[in-house]
Amino acid sequence: PKLAGRIAMFARINAAAVQQENAVSVMQIDMLALGVQQTQLDNVSMQATLVIGFALGMWGGETLGPIVEDESGTCIYKSAEHMVVGALFFVCVAACVSCCFITVTLASYVKQASQRAALLKSTSAAVANTRRHIHRIYDYFMCSVVLFLVSAVLLIWLYLGLPRRISYVKDPTGRISELLTPLDDGTYTIECLDIFSAADNAMRDWYSFVVALLNTAVVLSMGVWGLFEFRMVKHTYDTRELLAWYHMYSAKLQSKQANLKTRGGFEGSDGGLLDHEYHEHESDEDSTTGDAANDAANAPADKERKAKLAQKRRDQRATRMTRDWGLFNWGLHD
């Protein structure tokens, strides 16, 4: 009996040692993965900062001056086409800068929040949660790059694609003749506005006000949207929310692996995890009956089980709200 007891004790000790080694190995792998994610966040943050500089350069004096000067050949007031392209240019630049600021802000917060979550909560949960936010951050960065390229194309059209001079069909006599260029076919052209016309000056002021209002609305709306994004990302790193989401995420991974084994590699129609969740109902509870003594003995266990089921339902509702919030996919299935 003593030998059997010692053997059992050594077996338990060896099993505990193996389990601890496996846990340490998993933690080391997770920390390496977190290091890779930190590098990705640093890269996207630096690239977004560079795009901010280039985009603000489009609002600089060398670019902005000629297109808003009402006597310049590249002004945006001379025709409806010029005004539409000019308004789109300003809006795209404003949206590009706003997306870059959201990218930098989210990347900076996710970097430090993931490190804190890995050290104080769970390395595996921190890595999985950071992975889905990286996809989100890269979506914003790609939007900013696309907007920057569209702004560059619109700027080329403003300087080269659209006519530099437009036809002038009004009376060419008077002070306006100083601004006109006569052609060999007897017609006249003008570079931009008739600066002596009260109507043209009013139209320029009205258009400038509308463009400024559009840019202000874009910046403010993107700022509010970025604030909501930041608050939601911050919420996902709360201890309770993080662990509840990771519990569901792990369950879906296990469900996917089981489906791959039993159904020959079947996945959902989107190529990701099957989106099936277990929802507890009152009918799921144990319906067995017994005598009064057994019921009294099982009452504390039933009460504890009901409390756990209620807590799990609340966690699932909170996690689904976090997952489904936002304009784009949070990358839960990635």
Secondary structure, DSSP 8 states (H G I E B T S, - for coil): -HHHHHHHHHHHHHHHHHHHHHHHHHHHHHHHHHHHHHHHHHHHHHHHHHHHHHHHHHTSHHHHHHHH-TTSTT-SSSSHHHHHHHHHHHHHHHHHHHHHHHHHHHHHHHHHHHHHHHHHT-HHHHHHHHHHHHHHHHHHHHHHHHHHHHHHHHHHIIIIIS-SSEEE-S---SGGGGGEEE-TTS-EEESS--TT-HHHHHHHHHHHHHHHHHHHHHHHHHHHHHHHHHHHHHHHTSHHHHHHHHHHHHHHHHHHHHHHHHTTS---TTSS---------GGGS------HHHHHHHHHHHHHHHHHHHHHHHHHHHHHHHHH-SSS---TT-
